[in-house]
Amino acid sequence: MTIFIGGLTLLSFLTAFGKDEGTLYDNFFLNFMANTFYIFRFPTHVLFWKYMSGSSFFFGLLLNTLFYAGVIEATIIILKKRK
């Protein structure tokens, strides 16, 4: 799950960069992925934005990836136990 979330985070980061540069044009999927970067950068980049520069920016994305993977895994385990 971590690799899947990490791949989505990387894809959303790259498409957000492309959107900022103005190179995505009207491609629906790429613009959608660029907009999902607002989700994938939460919570570290929202809560600690003034500290996110240089390598800490990517470390924050790694922490977010681990956070989301943990939440999804815990949700799956809880749902399996309920059945």
Secondary structure, DSSP 4 states (H G I P E B T S, - for coil): -HHHHHHHHHHHHHHHHHHHHT--TT-HHHHHHHHTHHHHTTTHHHHSGGG--THHHHHHHHHHHHHHHHHHHHHHHHHHHH-
